[in-house]
């Protein structure tokens, strides 16, 4: 017979999961805002960010703005 799981361990997992989801949402909002500000297709970058959050954030940060490249 297995021992019951302590309540604190379960609560810690729930809190950790909520913090992870909240951080993921913050990264997605950040990706959307950066893409929109740079004149990129914000919804497309947001959808890409759903699957590859940190990689998408890095790429969209490094891409040049379309607004400055179109004017040149």
N, C-alpha and C positions, 0 to 999 in steps of 0.2 A: 504494500500500500504506500502511496506517495504522500508526502507531507503537503498540507495546503500552502499555497503561495502567500507570502506576507502581503498585507494590504499596501504597504508603502512601496513595494516593488511595482505593483500594478499601477499605482498612482504616478510613480515616476515615469513609467513607460507612456502613460497617457499624456502627461505634461511634456515629455520629450517629443512625442509625436505632434502635439499641438504647436510647439515651438518650431519644429521642422516645417510644418505646413505653413505657418505664419511667415517664416523666412523665405520659403519658396514663393509665396504670393508677393512678398516685397520685391524679390528678384524679378518676377514677371512684370510687375508694375514698372519697375526701373527699366527693364528692357523695352517695354512699350513706349515709355516717355522718351528715352534716348532715341529710339528709331523714329518717332514722330518729329522730334526736334531736328534730327538730321535729314528729314525729308524722305525717309525710307518708308516702305510699306509696313506700318506698325502692326497690323493684325497678323501679317505673315510672320514677322519676327516674333510676335507673341506666341503664335502656335508652335514655331520652332523651339521657343523657350520652354514650352510645356514639357517637351521630351529631353532637351539638352540645355538645362537652365544655365549653368555656369559657363559652358562653352559658348552658348549663344550670347550671353552677356559680354564675354571677352571679345567676341568677334564684332558685335555691334559697337562696342566702345572703340575698337581700333579702326573701323571703317570711316572713311572721310564723309563729310556731309555732302549730300547731293546739291544742297542749296548753294554752296560755295563753288562746287565744280561746274555747275550749270551756268553760273554767271561769268565764268572765265572764258 
